[in-house]
Protein backbone atom coordinates (compact mmCIF):
# COMPACT_ATOMS: atom_id res chain seq x y z
CA UNK A 1 0.00 0.00 0.00
CA UNK A 2 2.87 2.35 0.71
CA UNK A 3 3.01 5.46 2.81
CA UNK A 4 0.04 7.70 3.45
CA UNK A 5 0.38 11.07 1.79
CA UNK A 6 -0.84 14.28 3.46
CA UNK A 7 -2.06 17.60 2.15
CA UNK A 8 -3.39 20.73 3.78
CA UNK A 9 -7.06 21.56 3.51
CA UNK A 10 -7.21 24.96 1.88
CA UNK A 11 -10.51 26.09 3.39
CA UNK A 12 -9.31 25.89 7.00
CA UNK A 13 -8.43 29.16 8.70
CA UNK A 14 -4.63 29.08 8.65
CA UNK A 15 -4.41 31.74 11.37
CA UNK A 16 -5.43 29.18 13.99
CA UNK A 17 -2.68 27.32 15.75
CA UNK A 18 -4.42 24.00 15.14
CA UNK A 19 -3.87 22.74 11.60
CA UNK A 20 -5.96 20.16 9.76
CA UNK A 21 -4.05 17.65 7.68
CA UNK A 22 -6.07 15.47 5.32
CA UNK A 23 -5.14 11.85 4.82
CA UNK A 24 -4.95 11.05 1.11
CA UNK A 25 -5.96 7.41 1.28
CA UNK A 26 -5.90 6.81 -2.47
CA UNK A 27 -8.78 4.35 -2.52
CA UNK A 28 -7.77 3.38 -6.06
CA UNK A 29 -5.12 1.21 -4.42
CA UNK A 30 -8.02 -0.94 -3.25
CA UNK A 31 -9.87 -2.19 -6.28
CA UNK A 32 -13.09 -4.15 -6.39
CA UNK A 33 -13.68 -7.82 -5.72
CA UNK A 34 -16.10 -10.01 -7.66
CA UNK A 35 -18.36 -12.71 -6.25
CA UNK A 36 -17.58 -16.05 -7.90
CA UNK A 37 -21.18 -17.19 -7.42
CA UNK A 38 -20.44 -19.16 -4.27
CA UNK A 39 -19.96 -16.23 -1.92
CA UNK A 40 -16.20 -16.13 -2.39
CA UNK A 41 -14.75 -12.84 -3.57
CA UNK A 42 -11.81 -12.52 -5.91
CA UNK A 43 -9.67 -9.91 -7.54
CA UNK A 44 -6.17 -9.89 -8.94
CA UNK A 45 -4.02 -11.77 -6.43
CA UNK A 46 -6.79 -11.82 -3.78
CA UNK A 47 -9.14 -14.59 -2.69
CA UNK A 48 -11.48 -14.07 0.27
CA UNK A 49 -13.57 -17.11 1.13
CA UNK A 50 -17.27 -16.96 1.92
CA UNK A 51 -16.55 -18.28 5.41
CA UNK A 52 -13.99 -15.52 6.05
CA UNK A 53 -16.51 -12.89 4.97
CA UNK A 54 -19.22 -14.43 7.16
CA UNK A 55 -16.88 -14.48 10.16
CA UNK A 56 -15.56 -10.96 9.50
CA UNK A 57 -14.69 -8.56 12.28
CA UNK A 58 -17.06 -5.59 12.19
CA UNK A 59 -18.22 -2.91 14.61
CA UNK A 60 -21.87 -3.47 13.66
CA UNK A 61 -23.08 -7.04 13.03
CA UNK A 62 -26.56 -5.76 12.08
CA UNK A 63 -25.37 -3.47 9.29
CA UNK A 64 -21.80 -4.43 8.40
CA UNK A 65 -21.09 -2.19 5.42
CA UNK A 66 -17.40 -2.44 6.23
CA UNK A 67 -15.90 -5.82 7.11
CA UNK A 68 -12.43 -7.04 7.93
CA UNK A 69 -12.17 -10.71 6.89
CA UNK A 70 -9.21 -12.74 8.14
CA UNK A 71 -8.01 -15.57 5.91
CA UNK A 72 -4.77 -17.58 5.89
CA UNK A 73 -3.01 -15.19 8.25
CA UNK A 74 -3.98 -12.04 6.34
CA UNK A 75 -6.42 -9.26 7.23
CA UNK A 76 -8.51 -7.81 4.40
CA UNK A 77 -10.51 -4.63 3.97
CA UNK A 78 -13.93 -5.43 2.48
CA UNK A 79 -16.34 -2.56 1.78
CA UNK A 80 -19.90 -2.65 0.45
CA UNK A 81 -20.00 -6.19 -0.93
CA UNK A 82 -16.62 -5.95 -2.54
CA UNK A 83 -16.90 -2.48 -4.06
CA UNK A 84 -13.49 -1.90 -2.44
CA UNK A 85 -11.36 -4.73 -1.12
CA UNK A 86 -7.71 -5.42 -0.51
CA UNK A 87 -5.11 -6.95 1.74
CA UNK A 88 -4.06 -4.77 4.69
CA UNK A 89 -0.31 -5.07 4.46
CA UNK A 90 1.43 -5.82 7.73
CA UNK A 91 -1.75 -6.17 9.77
CA UNK A 92 -1.52 -8.61 12.69
CA UNK A 93 -4.64 -10.85 12.73
CA UNK A 94 -4.02 -11.90 16.34
CA UNK A 95 -4.31 -8.37 17.73
CA UNK A 96 -6.47 -6.75 15.02
CA UNK A 97 -9.59 -4.97 16.31
CA UNK A 98 -12.26 -2.76 14.73
CA UNK A 99 -12.98 0.59 16.38
CA UNK A 100 -15.51 1.96 13.86
CA UNK A 101 -16.45 1.19 10.25
CA UNK A 102 -13.56 3.38 9.15
CA UNK A 103 -10.96 2.88 11.87
CA UNK A 104 -9.17 -0.25 13.09
CA UNK A 105 -5.89 -1.10 14.77
CA UNK A 106 -3.59 -3.90 15.83
CA UNK A 107 -0.71 -4.01 18.31
CA UNK A 108 1.51 -1.92 16.06
CA UNK A 109 -0.53 0.25 13.70
CA UNK A 110 -3.72 2.23 13.19
CA UNK A 111 -5.66 1.86 9.94
CA UNK A 112 -8.06 4.27 8.24
CA UNK A 113 -10.22 2.44 5.68
CA UNK A 114 -7.61 -0.31 5.56
CA UNK A 115 -4.64 2.04 5.03
CA UNK A 116 -1.93 2.34 7.68
CA UNK A 117 -1.78 5.81 9.25
CA UNK A 118 1.81 6.86 9.78
CA UNK A 119 2.53 8.50 13.12
CA UNK A 120 -0.61 7.18 14.83
CA UNK A 121 0.00 5.53 18.19
CA UNK A 122 -1.82 2.20 18.29
CA UNK A 123 -1.50 1.72 22.04
CA UNK A 124 -3.36 4.93 22.92
CA UNK A 125 -5.61 5.31 19.86
CA UNK A 126 -9.27 5.36 20.97
CA UNK A 127 -12.77 6.50 20.02
CA UNK A 128 -14.22 9.71 21.48
CA UNK A 129 -17.51 9.65 19.57
CA UNK A 130 -18.83 8.49 16.19
CA UNK A 131 -16.54 10.74 14.17
CA UNK A 132 -13.81 11.88 16.55
CA UNK A 133 -10.79 9.81 17.61
CA UNK A 134 -7.53 10.49 19.42
CA UNK A 135 -4.18 9.07 20.48
CA UNK A 136 -1.55 10.54 22.78
CA UNK A 137 -0.28 12.84 20.03
CA UNK A 138 -3.24 14.17 18.06
CA UNK A 139 -6.91 14.12 17.15
CA UNK A 140 -8.55 12.53 14.11
CA UNK A 141 -11.80 13.53 12.41
CA UNK A 142 -12.93 11.26 9.56
CA UNK A 143 -9.86 11.28 7.27
CA UNK A 144 -8.29 14.33 8.85
CA UNK A 145 -5.57 14.71 11.45
CA UNK A 146 -6.05 17.76 13.67
CA UNK A 147 -2.58 18.81 14.78
CA UNK A 148 -1.30 21.52 17.07
CA UNK A 149 -3.14 20.62 20.26
CA UNK A 150 -1.27 19.97 23.50
CA UNK A 151 -2.10 16.42 24.65
CA UNK A 152 -1.44 17.44 28.26
CA UNK A 153 -3.97 20.28 28.30
CA UNK A 154 -6.52 19.49 25.60
CA UNK A 155 -10.10 18.60 26.55
CA UNK A 156 -12.67 17.14 24.16
CA UNK A 157 -16.26 18.26 24.89
CA UNK A 158 -18.07 16.37 22.14
CA UNK A 159 -19.57 17.19 18.72
CA UNK A 160 -16.14 18.26 17.46
CA UNK A 161 -15.54 20.92 20.13
CA UNK A 162 -12.09 21.06 21.71
CA UNK A 163 -10.73 23.29 24.47
CA UNK A 164 -6.98 23.80 24.53
CA UNK A 165 -5.02 26.30 26.63
CA UNK A 166 -8.04 28.50 27.31
CA UNK A 167 -9.35 28.65 23.73
CA UNK A 168 -12.30 26.95 22.00
CA UNK A 169 -11.95 25.13 18.70
CA UNK A 170 -14.41 23.40 16.46
CA UNK A 171 -12.20 20.82 14.75
CA UNK A 172 -9.32 23.04 13.54
CA UNK A 173 -11.08 26.40 13.69
CA UNK A 174 -10.62 28.83 16.56
CA UNK A 175 -14.06 30.01 17.80
CA UNK A 176 -13.70 33.35 19.52
CA UNK A 177 -17.42 33.82 20.28
CA UNK A 178 -17.50 31.12 22.97
CA UNK A 179 -16.17 31.19 26.53
CA UNK A 180 -13.87 28.23 27.18
CA UNK A 181 -14.33 28.08 30.94
CA UNK A 182 -18.14 27.75 30.83
CA UNK A 183 -18.82 26.12 27.45
CA UNK A 184 -21.35 23.26 27.63
CA UNK A 185 -22.61 21.06 24.79
CA UNK A 186 -26.43 20.82 24.93
CA UNK A 187 -26.90 18.51 21.93
CA UNK A 188 -25.87 18.39 18.28
CA UNK A 189 -27.64 21.71 17.62
CA UNK A 190 -27.01 23.97 20.61
CA UNK A 191 -24.18 24.92 22.96
CA UNK A 192 -24.12 27.42 25.81
CA UNK A 193 -21.68 29.41 27.90
CA UNK A 194 -22.04 31.97 30.70
CA UNK A 195 -23.26 34.59 28.21
CA UNK A 196 -25.90 32.93 26.04
CA UNK A 197 -27.29 29.99 24.07
CA UNK A 198 -25.90 29.41 20.58
CA UNK A 199 -27.14 27.55 17.53
CA UNK A 200 -24.20 26.01 15.70
CA UNK A 201 -24.15 25.21 11.99
CA UNK A 202 -21.68 22.33 11.62
CA UNK A 203 -20.40 23.09 8.15
CA UNK A 204 -16.74 22.21 7.74
CA UNK A 205 -15.71 25.40 6.01
CA UNK A 206 -17.99 27.89 7.74
CA UNK A 207 -18.94 27.34 11.38
CA UNK A 208 -21.85 29.68 12.13
CA UNK A 209 -22.53 30.61 15.76
CA UNK A 210 -25.91 32.30 16.27
CA UNK A 211 -27.11 33.63 19.65
CA UNK A 212 -30.58 32.57 20.84
CA UNK A 213 -31.91 35.75 22.43
CA UNK A 214 -35.36 34.26 23.14
CA UNK A 215 -34.02 32.09 26.00
CA UNK A 216 -34.77 33.73 29.35
CA UNK A 217 -32.31 31.82 31.55
CA UNK A 218 -29.29 30.40 29.65
CA UNK A 219 -27.75 28.95 32.83
CA UNK A 220 -30.62 26.45 33.27
CA UNK A 221 -31.20 25.72 29.56
CA UNK A 222 -31.29 21.99 28.71
CA UNK A 223 -32.61 19.68 26.00
CA UNK A 224 -35.82 17.80 26.89
CA UNK A 225 -36.68 15.47 24.04
CA UNK A 226 -36.33 15.80 20.29
CA UNK A 227 -36.90 19.43 19.23
CA UNK A 228 -37.96 20.61 22.70
CA UNK A 229 -35.86 22.50 25.23
CA UNK A 230 -36.49 24.29 28.52
CA UNK A 231 -35.00 26.59 31.12
CA UNK A 232 -36.23 27.40 34.61
CA UNK A 233 -39.01 29.60 33.23
CA UNK A 234 -40.11 28.42 29.79
CA UNK A 235 -40.30 25.68 27.18
CA UNK A 236 -38.94 26.22 23.66
CA UNK A 237 -39.21 24.32 20.38
CA UNK A 238 -37.21 24.22 17.16
CA UNK A 239 -39.98 23.66 14.61
CA UNK A 240 -37.86 23.03 11.53
CA UNK A 241 -34.69 20.94 11.13
CA UNK A 242 -33.14 23.84 9.22
CA UNK A 243 -34.33 26.50 11.67
CA UNK A 244 -31.71 28.67 13.36
CA UNK A 245 -34.01 29.94 16.10
CA UNK A 246 -36.06 28.67 19.01
CA UNK A 247 -39.74 29.53 19.48
CA UNK A 248 -41.36 30.02 22.88
CA UNK A 249 -44.12 27.49 23.67
CA UNK A 250 -46.80 29.77 25.10
CA UNK A 251 -47.88 29.08 28.71
CA UNK A 252 -45.94 25.79 28.87
CA UNK A 253 -44.87 24.64 32.33
CA UNK A 254 -41.23 23.42 32.20
CA UNK A 255 -41.72 21.27 35.32
CA UNK A 256 -44.48 19.10 33.79
CA UNK A 257 -43.94 19.46 30.02
CA UNK A 258 -43.73 16.13 28.12
CA UNK A 259 -43.40 15.30 24.44
CA UNK A 260 -46.45 13.35 23.18
CA UNK A 261 -50.00 13.14 24.48
CA UNK A 262 -52.70 10.50 24.91
CA UNK A 263 -52.40 6.80 24.15
CA UNK A 264 -50.37 7.28 20.96
CA UNK A 265 -47.53 9.69 21.59
CA UNK A 266 -46.27 9.75 17.99
CA UNK A 267 -49.20 11.34 16.14
CA UNK A 268 -48.37 14.55 14.31
CA UNK A 269 -50.02 17.90 13.71
CA UNK A 270 -49.33 21.07 11.77
CA UNK A 271 -47.83 23.89 13.81
CA UNK A 272 -48.55 27.58 13.23
CA UNK A 273 -45.33 27.78 11.24
CA UNK A 274 -46.47 24.94 8.97
CA UNK A 275 -44.06 22.33 10.33
CA UNK A 276 -45.25 18.81 11.06
CA UNK A 277 -44.78 18.29 14.80
CA UNK A 278 -45.75 15.75 17.42
CA UNK A 279 -48.30 16.77 20.03
CA UNK A 280 -47.00 17.60 23.49
CA UNK A 281 -48.53 18.54 26.82
CA UNK A 282 -48.00 19.71 30.37
CA UNK A 283 -50.26 19.36 33.40
CA UNK A 284 -52.76 21.90 32.10
CA UNK A 285 -52.40 22.25 28.32
CA UNK A 286 -51.91 20.49 24.98
CA UNK A 287 -49.60 21.87 22.27
CA UNK A 288 -48.80 21.40 18.62
CA UNK A 289 -45.25 22.64 18.27
CA UNK A 290 -45.31 26.11 19.80
CA UNK A 291 -49.07 26.42 19.30
CA UNK A 292 -51.33 26.18 22.36
CA UNK A 293 -54.51 24.20 21.65
CA UNK A 294 -57.06 26.30 23.50
CA UNK A 295 -59.40 24.37 25.82
CA UNK A 296 -57.73 21.01 25.09
CA UNK A 297 -57.57 18.80 28.19
CA UNK A 298 -54.36 16.71 28.42
CA UNK A 299 -56.18 14.11 30.58
CA UNK A 300 -58.82 13.32 27.96
CA UNK A 301 -57.05 14.33 24.73
CA UNK A 302 -57.02 11.50 22.17
CA UNK A 303 -55.85 11.47 18.57
CA UNK A 304 -58.59 10.47 16.08
CA UNK A 305 -57.67 11.90 12.70
CA UNK A 306 -56.56 15.21 11.24
CA UNK A 307 -59.43 17.71 11.51
CA UNK A 308 -59.53 21.46 12.04
CA UNK A 309 -63.02 22.27 13.17
CA UNK A 310 -65.58 22.12 15.98
CA UNK A 311 -68.60 19.95 15.23
CA UNK A 312 -71.76 21.02 17.16
CA UNK A 313 -73.39 17.64 16.47
CA UNK A 314 -70.72 15.98 18.66
CA UNK A 315 -71.90 17.58 21.87
CA UNK A 316 -69.55 20.54 21.64
CA UNK A 317 -66.43 18.42 21.78
CA UNK A 318 -63.46 20.16 20.26
CA UNK A 319 -61.52 18.77 17.31
CA UNK A 320 -58.11 20.13 16.22
ABEGO torsion letter per residue (X at the ends): XEBBBBBBBAABBAABABBBBBBBAGAAABBBBBBAGAGBBBBBGBBBBAAAAAABBBABAABBABBBBBBGGBBBBBBGGGABBEBBBGBBAAABBBABAABBBBAABBBBGGBBBBGBBAAABBBABAABBBBAABBBBEABBBBGBBAAABBBAEGGBBBBGGBBBBEABBBAABBAAABBBABAABBBBAABBBBBBBBAABBBBBBBAABABAAABBBABEABBBBAABBBBBABAABABBBBBBGBBAAABBBEBEABAABBBBBAAGBBBBBBBBAABBBBEABBBBGBBAAABBBABBBBBBBAAAGGBBBX
